[in-house]
Amino acid sequence: MPRKRYRVNVANPPRLKPIMIWDGDCHFCGKWSRRWEQATNGDVEFQPYQAAAQRFPEISEDDFSKAVYFIGLDGIALRGAEAVFACLAFADRYRFLQGLYERYSWFASVSELLYGYVAANRMLFSRLTSIFWGRSVEYSTYRFSGALFQRGLGLIYLIAFLSFAMQMAGLIGSQGILPVGEHVEAVNTYLEQQPGARSPMSFAPSLLWLEASDTTLNILVWGGAVCALLLFFGLLPGLSAFLAWLCYLSLVNAVPVFLSYQWDMLLLEAGFIGFLLAPWVLRERFLAPREPNRIARWLVWWLLFRLMFESGAVKLLEYHGSVNTWKELTALNFHYFTQPIPNPRSWAMHWLPNWFQQASIIFMFFVELVVPFFIFFPRRLRTVSCVLLIALQVLIIATGNFGFFNLLTIVLCLLLLDDQVLPRSLQARLRKAPPDSDLQNAFSPIGWVRVPVAALCLFFGLLQIGHVVRVVDFAEYKSLDEPKQPPWTPIYDAMQSIHAINYYGLFRVMTTSRPEIIIEGSDDMHTWQPYVFNYKPGPLDRRPGWATPHMPRLDWQLWFAALDAQHGKFPAWFPAFLRALAENRPEVTALLADNPFKDAPPKYLRVRLYQYTFTTPEQQAVTGDWWQREEMPGRIPILRTDQLKTPSKP
């Protein structure tokens, strides 16, 4: 049976614009009418029926009070859900709704049923609207948070470049632990020996493949820092964001050992979205910012969602043998002393009551697994998600040293806040952005890139979440012969090569002990003096220190090396580090807090392995020590440094 549709012909139709008529006494109707008026951009006239009823005597005031009416230029009046969809057809983003209403009777019936329920319970839905949207349901703008995001991204880039610049010579310079030139040469040789030899640039894009020298490293690091400063001050923001990303990508892809942390990947993925979001103009004034591109803004939200949800999911699903300390709510009994670089508060946090540690884990799971869904809800819940996500990051910063990771996550959270959360005085100070410049018009084609990139990021992000929760197996796809692999595999590989899509999930398995490598030198094999590092545990009486936002990469790598060493293995870079100590290279010893052999290298080196734990409050009060340790059995032999030194080239 065909659905009966409401139709009334009015004798005095509107002449210039169709008109939407709503109940002026209904706060719920008023809020949503203002939103629809904003959506239709002035193409539809909006009036309360109390002012318009006399123009249309064909409709009684009682009918006007029960439903909204849309009266077109043809004089046909529609009501209810059909009136709403006819009105929203004048807004491009909602035009499809009228098509669904016209085409599918089931959609029309369900729409009218829902409309009738809402209309009959307007008080309830008015309260729900206030809860979820706040005082206004008009479309949010993100001008100020967009400007904060761009400047925050520039600040994080600056921190990352400057932090690495302090360590670069000792880590990957020509006299460093792993000279980048040698690594580039080894990669070239390896790729040339593979069937269908690939170029390094297609394998892992980096400007260092063109020339791997100390000069190139300095150009990338200091050039990236300059671009970061330009981005921070809003100068050439689009171009600056792109060049900073390119410089950091070149470093990460050519330095896989010391620049392979999750925050490096996160910075590249955020930076990739950043140059799609930033305006390509000469200058972006802080108090006259442009509205950030909506697609790019959603990509930031999608990245933040994946980061948090994947981080929570892996903690629930990953086991060490048959044990999952996160699910057992015991992970924080170990975390504070086993984390790579504890900070001054870690010791005190470790000794808090067990109920507090368990409550902290429950809060963490709530924030990482539930709160991320609030990102896609109306503005009030989105604001709540921002507050809770930032609160978690602040707590992590207060209890550990994780470089710029948590600060970068906070920067991502900023785009959850719209301009309505600002004080009215600050909103009033925001000036209208200037018109588009010739530069912006010249780079307008970049807008066409956003749609396919967003589609790929959404698709691959969903696949990655599926992989994390174990409903998708990427390894299975990769194991297939190339012709049988899914057609998207090459695109996925390409996006991973530029780190536009990454996996996340720090501390998926909690370490429950802390092995620590202590390197000692001697001239007589009787008196041994330890090399002391800046941040990693060593002297028992040295309180854990602050490193954030600096990222001490050698100290971090030694944490991973110790985990291997307790199983009798050492990473491939570790002998090169011992060789650098044997040669007393100043670039490498500059990475240490104390080199006991400043004048000449020792004749012997040895590596000892200890289990470190925090002292109890009682022990600390008596001895003043923050750590206690016990030597682990087994160590590498004592090494003569003259045998470790690099042979001189003929």
Secondary structure, DSSP 8 states (H G I E B T S, - for coil): -------EE-SS--SSS-EEEE-TT-HHHHHHHHHHHHHTTTSSEEEEHHHHGGG-TTS-HHHHHHS-EEE-TTSEEEEHHHHHHHHHTTSGGGHHHHHHHHH-HHHHHHHHHHHHHHHHTHHHHHHHHHHHH-S--S----HHHHHHHHHHHHHHHHHHHHHHHTTHHHHHSTTSSS-HHHHHHHHHHHHHTSTT---HHHHS--GGGT--SHHHHHHHHHHHHHHHHHHHTTBSHHHHHHHHHHHHHHHHHH-TTTS-SHHHHHHHHHHHHHHHHS--SSB--TTS-----HHHHHHHHHHHHHHHHHHHHHHHH--BTTB-TTTTT-THHHHHHHSSS--TTHHHHHTS-HHHHHHHHHHHHIIIIIHHHHTTS-HHHHHHHHHHHHHHHHHHHHH---TTHHHHHHHHHHTT--GGGS-HHHHHH--------HHHHHTTTHHHHHHHHHHHHHHHHHHHHHHHTTS--HHHHHHS-GGGS-TTHHHHHHHHHTTSS----TTSS-----EEEEEEEESSSSS-EE-EESSSS-STT------TT---HHHHHHHHHHHHHTTT---TTHHHHHHHHHTT-HHHHTTEEE-S-SSS--SEEEEEEEEEEE--HHHHHHH--SEEEEE-S-----EEHHHHS-----
